[in-house]
Amino acid sequence: MENIIVIMLLVILAESSYLVAVNTKKLSHKKEIRPIFVDTSVLIDGRIIPVAQSGFVSGTLNIPRSVIGELQFLADHADTEKRSRARHGLDVVTELQNMPGVKVEIFQDGSRAEEGVDERLLKLAKKYNGSICTIDFNLNKVAQVEGITVLNVNDLAMGLRMAYLPGEKMLLELTAKGQDAHQAVGHLTDGTMVVVEHASSQIGQTIEIEFIRSLQTAAGKMMFAKSTKPVVKQNQAPKVNKTTNKQQNQKPPVQDQKQSAPFRNNRNQRQNNRSNDQQSSQPKQFKKRSDQHEQSFIDLLNNQK
């Protein structure tokens, strides 16, 4: 009988120890997920929306009430540009709250932060062992000094930036043909495919290319480039300068026509000026001045004759 009691006690002790171990493991796992306190600059920037949609935000986005109070203050009292940006930040908060799969909580810490919103965020991150999501350069530096984890959207964007931008040059080995007959294909060190235009004759060579544009798809990214070395087309007939042949075949104009052309133009000009003067409603003094100017121009031409 005593042996049975001892066995039962041992079984109960084993089950209780197992339950305690499982619960402590769950609690420790919950403690690893630290809260994220969102700054005003991130909400005004708006790039937190695609980051949250992609599912890379783990944990709950805690937006302090003091941050919303600062946005409301800017939307009511700031200049036109700051008002529009603050209203955009409030719209971002609403969009985050309506986004499925993203947990957003309004952390009630008071509508106004007397010590400043940045100082309030630092205090909340220290108190609750959380991190700060911001793009403010100064707040980022202060948080690093205080030993607080910072989620900087600018750093994330720079990390996801393509290694090569349009206009940059590099050496690339062309390994295969492209989809079109004139294209050649090479690959970067990270596996990105580069399509080089008008380089099919250089397959198997390492040439210098210049990036033109990039294409980002759900399957990955692809870049387009051109060869910096111009492709010389062979068996090309020389171009004939038609203008020189025409000038050579033309007969020289007659000398009398050269001499009479200015006078004909002068006669037509005088007739046009007279008809315009008759139809216009300008004062008589202006007509006299124009006639005198016309007569002086005729006399000058006659003297040159």
GUPAGU-698408 format. One line per 10 residues: number of its first residue (from 1); their letters; for each residue x, y, z of C-alpha. Coordinates in steps of 0.1 Angstrom, whole numbers. Layout:
<rs>
NUM	a	X:Y:Z | ... .
</rs>
This chain:
<rs>
1	meniivimll	0:0:0 | 28:24:9 | 45:16:-24 | 14:25:-43 | 11:58:-25 | 48:66:-33 | 43:58:-70 | 13:80:-72 | 31:109:-55 | 60:105:-80 .
11	vilaessylv	36:106:-109 | 19:137:-96 | 53:154:-90 | 64:145:-126 | 32:159:-141 | 34:191:-121 | 70:197:-130 | 62:192:-167 | 34:217:-165 | 56:242:-147 .
21	avntkklshk	83:238:-174 | 58:243:-203 | 43:274:-187 | 77:290:-180 | 87:283:-216 | 56:301:-228 | 61:330:-205 | 98:334:-216 | 86:332:-253 | 62:360:-246 .
31	keirpifvdt	88:381:-229 | 110:379:-260 | 84:398:-281 | 91:434:-270 | 67:462:-277 | 74:487:-305 | 67:524:-298 | 61:543:-330 | 74:579:-334 | 57:608:-350 .
41	svlidgriip	82:609:-379 | 74:574:-390 | 37:581:-392 | 42:613:-412 | 66:594:-435 | 41:567:-442 | 65:539:-453 | 55:519:-422 | 24:508:-442 | 41:487:-468 .
51	vaqsgfvsgt	65:473:-441 | 36:462:-420 | 17:448:-450 | 47:426:-459 | 45:409:-425 | 80:419:-412 | 66:437:-382 | 66:413:-353 | 47:422:-322 | 23:450:-315 .
61	lniprsvige	28:485:-328 | 22:508:-298 | 13:543:-308 | 15:566:-277 | -14:590:-271 | 11:618:-268 | 23:611:-304 | -13:614:-317 | -17:646:-296 | 14:661:-313 .
71	lqfladhadt	-1:652:-347 | -33:668:-338 | -15:700:-325 | 4:703:-358 | -28:697:-378 | -45:726:-360 | -18:752:-354 | 11:746:-379 | 16:761:-413 | 0:747:-445 .
81	ekrsrarhgl	27:722:-453 | 30:709:-417 | -8:707:-414 | -10:685:-445 | 18:662:-433 | 2:659:-398 | -31:650:-413 | -14:624:-435 | 1:609:-403 | -33:606:-387 .
91	dvvtelqnmp	-46:588:-419 | -16:564:-416 | -27:556:-380 | -62:548:-392 | -49:527:-421 | -27:507:-397 | -56:500:-374 | -77:487:-403 | -50:465:-417 | -56:428:-412 .
101	gvkveifqdg	-28:408:-395 | -13:439:-378 | -18:446:-341 | -20:483:-333 | -27:497:-299 | -31:533:-287 | -9:534:-256 | -26:557:-231 | 2:579:-217 | -16:612:-218 .
111	sraeegvder	-25:635:-246 | 5:658:-240 | 41:651:-232 | 54:679:-211 | 90:668:-214 | 87:663:-252 | 76:634:-273 | 111:621:-279 | 119:620:-242 | 85:603:-235 .
121	llklakkyng	94:576:-261 | 127:569:-245 | 111:566:-211 | 85:542:-224 | 110:520:-242 | 132:518:-210 | 102:510:-187 | 86:483:-209 | 119:470:-224 | 107:479:-259 .
131	sictidfnln	121:494:-291 | 115:526:-309 | 104:529:-345 | 116:562:-359 | 134:580:-388 | 145:609:-366 | 183:611:-368 | 188:627:-334 | 163:604:-316 | 181:575:-332 .
141	kvaqvegitv	215:586:-319 | 202:592:-284 | 184:558:-283 | 216:541:-293 | 235:558:-265 | 208:548:-240 | 210:511:-252 | 175:511:-267 | 168:491:-299 | 159:513:-328 .
151	lnvndlamgl	139:502:-359 | 149:528:-385 | 129:528:-417 | 156:547:-435 | 182:520:-426 | 158:493:-439 | 153:512:-472 | 191:515:-476 | 196:478:-468 | 170:469:-495 .
161	rmaylpgekm	185:493:-520 | 198:477:-552 | 236:474:-554 | 237:491:-588 | 215:520:-600 | 208:532:-635 | 239:551:-649 | 265:530:-630 | 290:509:-649 | 307:476:-641 .
171	lleltakgqd	324:446:-658 | 300:417:-665 | 305:383:-681 | 279:375:-707 | 269:338:-705 | 238:332:-726 | 214:347:-752 | 185:368:-742 | 148:365:-753 | 155:387:-783 .
181	ahqavghltd	181:379:-809 | 202:410:-801 | 202:405:-763 | 228:388:-741 | 224:377:-705 | 248:379:-675 | 243:375:-637 | 255:396:-607 | 271:380:-577 | 238:378:-559 .
191	gtmvvvehas	221:360:-588 | 203:390:-603 | 199:385:-640 | 212:414:-663 | 199:417:-698 | 223:436:-721 | 209:451:-752 | 227:446:-786 | 254:424:-772 | 246:390:-786 .
201	sqigqtieie	279:390:-806 | 299:394:-773 | 286:363:-755 | 314:345:-737 | 333:378:-731 | 336:401:-701 | 326:436:-711 | 319:469:-695 | 282:476:-693 | 261:506:-681 .
211	firslqtaag	228:499:-663 | 197:515:-679 | 168:504:-657 | 156:478:-632 | 125:457:-630 | 111:445:-596 | 86:417:-597 | 71:393:-572 | 95:366:-586 | 126:388:-580 .
221	kmmfakstkp	144:417:-597 | 160:420:-631 | 181:447:-646 | 187:460:-681 | 220:474:-694 | 238:484:-725 | 274:478:-736 | 296:509:-733 | 316:497:-763 | 297:507:-795 .
231	vvkqnqapkv	289:478:-819 | 303:484:-854 | 280:472:-882 | 299:457:-911 | 291:457:-948 | 275:491:-945 | 275:511:-977 | 290:546:-975 | 265:574:-974 | 263:597:-1004 .
241	nkttnkqqnq	263:634:-997 | 234:645:-1018 | 237:682:-1009 | 272:685:-1024 | 261:668:-1056 | 231:691:-1059 | 253:721:-1054 | 277:709:-1080 | 249:703:-1106 | 233:737:-1100 .
251	kppvqdqkqs	241:764:-1126 | 254:797:-1113 | 227:824:-1112 | 227:851:-1138 | 244:883:-1127 | 215:905:-1138 | 191:886:-1117 | 213:892:-1087 | 213:929:-1093 | 176:932:-1100 .
261	apfrnnrnqr	165:910:-1070 | 170:937:-1043 | 151:962:-1063 | 122:938:-1069 | 121:930:-1033 | 123:967:-1025 | 93:974:-1049 | 72:947:-1034 | 81:959:-999 | 70:994:-1008 .
271	qnnrsndqqs	37:983:-1022 | 30:962:-991 | 39:990:-968 | 17:1014:-987 | -13:990:-987 | -8:984:-950 | -6:1021:-943 | -39:1027:-962 | -58:999:-943 | -44:1007:-908 .
281	sqpkqfkkrs	-60:1033:-885 | -28:1048:-872 | -23:1085:-869 | -11:1105:-899 | 22:1115:-881 | 31:1078:-878 | 24:1073:-915 | 46:1102:-924 | 75:1089:-903 | 72:1055:-919 .
291	dqheqsfidl	72:1070:-954 | 102:1091:-945 | 120:1060:-932 | 110:1041:-963 | 123:1068:-986 | 156:1070:-967 | 160:1033:-971 | 153:1036:-1009 | 179:1064:-1012 | 205:1043:-994 .
301	lnnqk	199:1015:-1019 | 202:1039:-1049 | 235:1053:-1036 | 249:1018:-1033 | 240:1011:-1069 .
</rs>
